[in-house]
Amino acid sequence: MGPLPPGTDDRAIWDIWESQFTLPCVTVADELGLFRAIGDQAMTTGELATALSVDERALGVLLGGLAALGMVEKRDTRWSATPPARMWLHPEAEGYWGGFLFRFRETIPIHADLIAMVRSGKRPENKVAGGPEWERGTMSAEVARRISDFMHAHSMGPARGAAMQPVFGEVDSLLDVGCGSGVYGIEFARANPHMAVTMLDLKEMVAEAQKHVDAAGLQDRVATCGLNMFEQDWPTGHDAHFFANIFHDWSEETNAILAAKSYKALEPGGRIFLHEILMDDDGCGPWTAASFSIMMLLGTLGKQYTLPEFRTMLEAAGFEDVRACRSGGGYYSLVSARKPG
Ligand SMILES: C[S@@+](CC[C@H](N)C(=O)[O-])C[C@H]1O[C@@H](n2cnc3c(N)ncnc32)[C@H](O)[C@@H]1O
């Protein structure tokens, strides 16, 4: 007996932590009157946002969660409540559960944050994901350590899954943009002995990553680079750029800036990789992506994207051959594209 080394299948722990968003999705929708509105007629996200006087972007993320839970469905562009929702969650239904769910509005803290977010479109002052800290472009050593510890645990399984993908056998030098604790860069170097890795992040964060590199004894092949990825030029000469859980922190407009900076710094033929949990193409789940998207809504300026959304962002920057495959035994996918040349 005793501890085991990490594998790539971390689905059990992901299912547990994401379960915190299940009930708040429903209590928030109930309080907003969503099940009555689209229990009576199908509406687009924009029409529903107007009817409920809520923020359209935040409502879109909530609807993705409710669809994954089987409470709403989308046909063409219009949402409607499903039969279970019309039976148990429509306020005029004989079997309406509102009287029961009502109590949990007060006892579940995420309810208050999520409903405030959906109503106002403004992120609550919570500290879940670290977004507010890194958006300032600087952070204290203590905050960097906390975010690094948080991301290290969360990314260990996905990093092992990504590092074993055969495509990285063709990459000799990799730039890991927004490296966090360095867990990805270290796993890439371990799994690919030919590869040199540069890990880029804000300077306070690369100080944390450097501690992990030193502990792993990989100083000869893994370097760190402290810079602001929006404000400074990126190092050049890498075969590929890798972004894990970066695009999901930002809006489409900000991601366009990152894609353009990557394109500029890569040589012709260079590759870009995104490691993300993808929403289905129709935005209606799966729950793992939809609930992660709720966390992004509450803690960052982004959300979980679909492959078509990533294709639009990457092709607009000039990349081609955008594709995705699942990586490892967890929920992550590896999106890849190439700079022509
Ligand atoms: C969600 S974490 C991802 C960390 C790591 N890639 C992972 O998946 O474990 C986002 C990372 O982006 C970094 N970041 C945010 N803004 C940045 C900026 N302007 N320049 C460089 N890095 C930045 C943060 O410091 C943080 O480490």
The ligand as an SDF file (V2000), in Angstrom:
LIG
                    3D

 27 29  0  0  0  0  0  0  0  0999 V2000
   -4.7930   28.7820  -15.7420 C   0  0  0  0  0  0  0  0  0  0  0  0
   -3.1010   29.0420  -15.4470 S   0  0  0  0  0  0  0  0  0  0  0  0
   -2.3950   27.7740  -16.4860 C   0  0  0  0  0  0  0  0  0  0  0  0
   -1.0800   27.2640  -15.9870 C   0  0  0  0  0  0  0  0  0  0  0  0
   -0.5480   26.0270  -16.7270 C   0  0  0  0  0  0  0  0  0  0  0  0
   -0.4420   26.2440  -18.1500 N   0  0  0  0  0  0  0  0  0  0  0  0
   -1.4230   24.8400  -16.4270 C   0  0  0  0  0  0  0  0  0  0  0  0
   -2.2830   24.5010  -17.2340 O   0  0  0  0  0  0  0  0  0  0  0  0
   -1.2470   24.2380  -15.3620 O   0  0  0  0  0  0  0  0  0  0  0  0
   -2.7920   30.5340  -16.3550 C   0  0  0  0  0  0  0  0  0  0  0  0
   -1.3580   30.9920  -16.3370 C   0  0  0  0  0  0  0  0  0  0  0  0
   -1.2470   32.1180  -17.2240 O   0  0  0  0  0  0  0  0  0  0  0  0
   -0.3180   33.0030  -16.6330 C   0  0  0  0  0  0  0  0  0  0  0  0
   -0.4960   34.3660  -17.1380 N   0  0  0  0  0  0  0  0  0  0  0  0
   -1.5730   35.1580  -17.0100 C   0  0  0  0  0  0  0  0  0  0  0  0
   -1.3380   36.3610  -17.5480 N   0  0  0  0  0  0  0  0  0  0  0  0
   -0.0660   36.3440  -18.0230 C   0  0  0  0  0  0  0  0  0  0  0  0
    0.7420   37.2910  -18.6970 C   0  0  0  0  0  0  0  0  0  0  0  0
    0.2910   38.5200  -18.9650 N   0  0  0  0  0  0  0  0  0  0  0  0
    1.9770   36.9130  -19.0790 N   0  0  0  0  0  0  0  0  0  0  0  0
    2.4590   35.6800  -18.8070 C   0  0  0  0  0  0  0  0  0  0  0  0
    1.7180   34.7260  -18.1630 N   0  0  0  0  0  0  0  0  0  0  0  0
    0.4670   35.0530  -17.7770 C   0  0  0  0  0  0  0  0  0  0  0  0
   -0.6800   32.9320  -15.1540 C   0  0  0  0  0  0  0  0  0  0  0  0
    0.3340   33.4770  -14.3310 O   0  0  0  0  0  0  0  0  0  0  0  0
   -0.9060   31.4520  -14.9620 C   0  0  0  0  0  0  0  0  0  0  0  0
    0.2670   30.7790  -14.5960 O   0  0  0  0  0  0  0  0  0  0  0  0
  1  2  1  0
  2  3  1  0
  2 10  1  0
  3  4  1  0
  4  5  1  0
  5  6  1  0
  5  7  1  0
  7  8  2  0
  7  9  1  0
 10 11  1  0
 11 12  1  0
 11 26  1  0
 12 13  1  0
 13 14  1  0
 13 24  1  0
 14 15  1  0
 14 23  1  0
 15 16  2  0
 16 17  1  0
 17 18  1  0
 17 23  2  0
 18 19  1  0
 18 20  2  0
 20 21  1  0
 21 22  2  0
 22 23  1  0
 24 25  1  0
 24 26  1  0
 26 27  1  0
M  CHG  2   2   1   9  -1
M  END
$$$$
